Amino acid sequence: MAEGNTLRATLKLDTVPAVSVDEAIRLIEAGKGEGLRVDLGGGRFASADTPRGTDGLLQRLRGHKMLTALSQEGADLSRLKPPATEVVVAPAVREILDAATRKP
């Protein structure tokens, strides 16, 4: 057996139609997010392929949307309101959000 050779089984995602980030967020929030393939642009796609499933995908998509808006300097985070329920956010994500809300 040659070293470094591994065989990974993957889904053929070309057969699954991709949806936009906004559409994916809407579908997941409506409880219809199973099996989604999300077009992030630039030939990149996201799916619920982590142990957190669609909940993890939803958090990643919301973060992607926010970071995209920040990179285009079109986001006004001062108007963000906390969600009705408490959201668990990873420490690294909290650090990014705190830095983004600071005014120079």
PyRosetta script that sets phi, psi and omega in degrees:
from pyrosetta import init, pose_from_sequence

init()
pose = pose_from_sequence("MAEGNTLRATLKLDTVPAVSVDEAIRLIEAGKGEGLRVDLGGGRFASADTPRGTDGLLQRLRGHKMLTALSQEGADLSRLKPPATEVVVAPAVREILDAATRKP")
pose.set_psi(1, 128.6)
pose.set_omega(1, -180.0)
pose.set_phi(2, -73.9)
pose.set_psi(2, 140.5)
pose.set_omega(2, -179.9)
pose.set_phi(3, -72.3)
pose.set_psi(3, 145.4)
pose.set_omega(3, 176.1)
pose.set_phi(4, 83.4)
pose.set_psi(4, -4.2)
pose.set_omega(4, 178.5)
pose.set_phi(5, -90.7)
pose.set_psi(5, 124.7)
pose.set_omega(5, 176.0)
pose.set_phi(6, -132.8)
pose.set_psi(6, 155.4)
pose.set_omega(6, 177.8)
pose.set_phi(7, -116.4)
pose.set_psi(7, 121.2)
pose.set_omega(7, 178.7)
pose.set_phi(8, -114.5)
pose.set_psi(8, 133.4)
pose.set_omega(8, 174.6)
pose.set_phi(9, -86.2)
pose.set_psi(9, 130.4)
pose.set_omega(9, 178.2)
pose.set_phi(10, -132.9)
pose.set_psi(10, 154.8)
pose.set_omega(10, 175.7)
pose.set_phi(11, -76.8)
pose.set_psi(11, 146.2)
pose.set_omega(11, 174.4)
pose.set_phi(12, -83.4)
pose.set_psi(12, 93.9)
pose.set_omega(12, -174.1)
pose.set_phi(13, -73.3)
pose.set_psi(13, -14.1)
pose.set_omega(13, 180.0)
pose.set_phi(14, -62.0)
pose.set_psi(14, -23.5)
pose.set_omega(14, -178.0)
pose.set_phi(15, -85.0)
pose.set_psi(15, -13.4)
pose.set_omega(15, 179.3)
pose.set_phi(16, -96.1)
pose.set_psi(16, 120.3)
pose.set_omega(16, -179.8)
pose.set_phi(17, -65.1)
pose.set_psi(17, 141.1)
pose.set_omega(17, -179.7)
pose.set_phi(18, -91.0)
pose.set_psi(18, 147.2)
pose.set_omega(18, 176.4)
pose.set_phi(19, -117.3)
pose.set_psi(19, 162.4)
pose.set_omega(19, 179.4)
pose.set_phi(20, -72.5)
pose.set_psi(20, 166.1)
pose.set_omega(20, 178.9)
pose.set_phi(21, -61.3)
pose.set_psi(21, -47.1)
pose.set_omega(21, -179.4)
pose.set_phi(22, -62.1)
pose.set_psi(22, -41.9)
pose.set_omega(22, 179.0)
pose.set_phi(23, -65.5)
pose.set_psi(23, -40.6)
pose.set_omega(23, 179.3)
pose.set_phi(24, -63.6)
pose.set_psi(24, -43.1)
pose.set_omega(24, 178.2)
pose.set_phi(25, -60.8)
pose.set_psi(25, -44.7)
pose.set_omega(25, 179.4)
pose.set_phi(26, -61.0)
pose.set_psi(26, -45.1)
pose.set_omega(26, -179.4)
pose.set_phi(27, -64.9)
pose.set_psi(27, -44.1)
pose.set_omega(27, -179.8)
pose.set_phi(28, -64.0)
pose.set_psi(28, -43.9)
pose.set_omega(28, 179.2)
pose.set_phi(29, -63.4)
pose.set_psi(29, -27.5)
pose.set_omega(29, 178.6)
pose.set_phi(30, -86.4)
pose.set_psi(30, 1.0)
pose.set_omega(30, 179.0)
pose.set_phi(31, 81.3)
pose.set_psi(31, 18.5)
pose.set_omega(31, -177.8)
pose.set_phi(32, -119.5)
pose.set_psi(32, 39.0)
pose.set_omega(32, -173.0)
pose.set_phi(33, -98.6)
pose.set_psi(33, 6.8)
pose.set_omega(33, -177.9)
pose.set_phi(34, -67.9)
pose.set_psi(34, 133.2)
pose.set_omega(34, 174.2)
pose.set_phi(35, 72.7)
pose.set_psi(35, 18.7)
pose.set_omega(35, -178.9)
pose.set_phi(36, -72.3)
pose.set_psi(36, 146.0)
pose.set_omega(36, 169.8)
pose.set_phi(37, -122.3)
pose.set_psi(37, 117.6)
pose.set_omega(37, -171.8)
pose.set_phi(38, -106.7)
pose.set_psi(38, 127.5)
pose.set_omega(38, 179.1)
pose.set_phi(39, -84.2)
pose.set_psi(39, 112.5)
pose.set_omega(39, 179.5)
pose.set_phi(40, -91.1)
pose.set_psi(40, -5.1)
pose.set_omega(40, -178.0)
pose.set_phi(41, 92.2)
pose.set_psi(41, 160.2)
pose.set_omega(41, 178.0)
pose.set_phi(42, 64.0)
pose.set_psi(42, 25.8)
pose.set_omega(42, 179.8)
pose.set_phi(43, 77.5)
pose.set_psi(43, 13.2)
pose.set_omega(43, 179.8)
pose.set_phi(44, -106.3)
pose.set_psi(44, 143.8)
pose.set_omega(44, -179.2)
pose.set_phi(45, -133.7)
pose.set_psi(45, 154.0)
pose.set_omega(45, 177.7)
pose.set_phi(46, -126.5)
pose.set_psi(46, 152.2)
pose.set_omega(46, 175.7)
pose.set_phi(47, -150.0)
pose.set_psi(47, 170.0)
pose.set_omega(47, -178.5)
pose.set_phi(48, -83.1)
pose.set_psi(48, 69.7)
pose.set_omega(48, -174.1)
pose.set_phi(49, -108.7)
pose.set_psi(49, 19.8)
pose.set_omega(49, 177.4)
pose.set_phi(50, -111.1)
pose.set_psi(50, 167.3)
pose.set_omega(50, 179.0)
pose.set_phi(51, -59.0)
pose.set_psi(51, -23.2)
pose.set_omega(51, 179.7)
pose.set_phi(52, -82.2)
pose.set_psi(52, -4.4)
pose.set_omega(52, 174.4)
pose.set_phi(53, 59.6)
pose.set_psi(53, -137.6)
pose.set_omega(53, -176.4)
pose.set_phi(54, -67.9)
pose.set_psi(54, -27.7)
pose.set_omega(54, 176.4)
pose.set_phi(55, -64.2)
pose.set_psi(55, -42.1)
pose.set_omega(55, 177.4)
pose.set_phi(56, -66.5)
pose.set_psi(56, -39.5)
pose.set_omega(56, 178.1)
pose.set_phi(57, -63.9)
pose.set_psi(57, -42.1)
pose.set_omega(57, 179.3)
pose.set_phi(58, -59.9)
pose.set_psi(58, -44.8)
pose.set_omega(58, 179.8)
pose.set_phi(59, -65.1)
pose.set_psi(59, -40.5)
pose.set_omega(59, 178.9)
pose.set_phi(60, -65.1)
pose.set_psi(60, -39.7)
pose.set_omega(60, -179.5)
pose.set_phi(61, -68.2)
pose.set_psi(61, -40.4)
pose.set_omega(61, 177.3)
pose.set_phi(62, -63.3)
pose.set_psi(62, -41.0)
pose.set_omega(62, 177.9)
pose.set_phi(63, -65.9)
pose.set_psi(63, -40.9)
pose.set_omega(63, 178.0)
pose.set_phi(64, -61.7)
pose.set_psi(64, -43.7)
pose.set_omega(64, -179.7)
pose.set_phi(65, -63.2)
pose.set_psi(65, -42.4)
pose.set_omega(65, -179.8)
pose.set_phi(66, -67.1)
pose.set_psi(66, -45.0)
pose.set_omega(66, -179.4)
pose.set_phi(67, -66.5)
pose.set_psi(67, -35.0)
pose.set_omega(67, 176.2)
pose.set_phi(68, -63.6)
pose.set_psi(68, -44.4)
pose.set_omega(68, 178.3)
pose.set_phi(69, -64.0)
pose.set_psi(69, -41.0)
pose.set_omega(69, 178.7)
pose.set_phi(70, -63.6)
pose.set_psi(70, -40.0)
pose.set_omega(70, -178.6)
pose.set_phi(71, -68.2)
pose.set_psi(71, -23.7)
pose.set_omega(71, 178.0)
pose.set_phi(72, -95.7)
pose.set_psi(72, 7.2)
pose.set_omega(72, 179.9)
pose.set_phi(73, 53.2)
pose.set_psi(73, 34.1)
pose.set_omega(73, -179.5)
pose.set_phi(74, -110.7)
pose.set_psi(74, 8.0)
pose.set_omega(74, -176.0)
pose.set_phi(75, -103.8)
pose.set_psi(75, 130.5)
pose.set_omega(75, 174.0)
pose.set_phi(76, -109.0)
pose.set_psi(76, 92.7)
pose.set_omega(76, -175.3)
pose.set_phi(77, -74.5)
pose.set_psi(77, -10.3)
pose.set_omega(77, -179.7)
pose.set_phi(78, -67.3)
pose.set_psi(78, -20.4)
pose.set_omega(78, -179.0)
pose.set_phi(79, -92.8)
pose.set_psi(79, -1.6)
pose.set_omega(79, -179.8)
pose.set_phi(80, -66.0)
pose.set_psi(80, 134.9)
pose.set_omega(80, 176.1)
pose.set_phi(81, -110.9)
pose.set_psi(81, 144.5)
pose.set_omega(81, 178.9)
pose.set_phi(82, -65.5)
pose.set_psi(82, 148.1)
pose.set_omega(82, 178.4)
pose.set_phi(83, -64.6)
pose.set_psi(83, 161.4)
pose.set_omega(83, -178.6)
pose.set_phi(84, -62.1)
pose.set_psi(84, -33.1)
pose.set_omega(84, 177.5)
pose.set_phi(85, -110.3)
pose.set_psi(85, 153.4)
pose.set_omega(85, -178.7)
pose.set_phi(86, -72.2)
pose.set_psi(86, 134.2)
pose.set_omega(86, 179.6)
pose.set_phi(87, -106.7)
pose.set_psi(87, 133.3)
pose.set_omega(87, 177.7)
pose.set_phi(88, -84.7)
pose.set_psi(88, 122.3)
pose.set_omega(88, -177.2)
pose.set_phi(89, -121.2)
pose.set_psi(89, 135.8)
pose.set_omega(89, 179.0)
pose.set_phi(90, -62.7)
pose.set_psi(90, 148.4)
pose.set_omega(90, -178.6)
pose.set_phi(91, -54.9)
pose.set_psi(91, -39.4)
pose.set_omega(91, -179.7)
pose.set_phi(92, -66.0)
pose.set_psi(92, -37.0)
pose.set_omega(92, 178.0)
pose.set_phi(93, -68.4)
pose.set_psi(93, -41.4)
pose.set_omega(93, 178.6)
pose.set_phi(94, -59.2)
pose.set_psi(94, -41.7)
pose.set_omega(94, 179.8)
pose.set_phi(95, -61.8)
pose.set_psi(95, -42.3)
pose.set_omega(95, 178.7)
pose.set_phi(96, -64.3)
pose.set_psi(96, -44.8)
pose.set_omega(96, -179.3)
pose.set_phi(97, -64.6)
pose.set_psi(97, -41.6)
pose.set_omega(97, 178.4)
pose.set_phi(98, -62.8)
pose.set_psi(98, -42.2)
pose.set_omega(98, 179.6)
pose.set_phi(99, -66.0)
pose.set_psi(99, -36.3)
pose.set_omega(99, -177.8)
pose.set_phi(100, -70.1)
pose.set_psi(100, -27.9)
pose.set_omega(100, -176.9)
pose.set_phi(101, -88.2)
pose.set_psi(101, -11.7)
pose.set_omega(101, 178.2)
pose.set_phi(102, -71.3)
pose.set_psi(102, 135.6)
pose.set_omega(102, 176.6)
pose.set_phi(103, -94.5)
pose.set_psi(103, 138.2)
pose.set_omega(103, -178.1)
pose.set_phi(104, -68.2)
pose.dump_pdb("model.pdb")
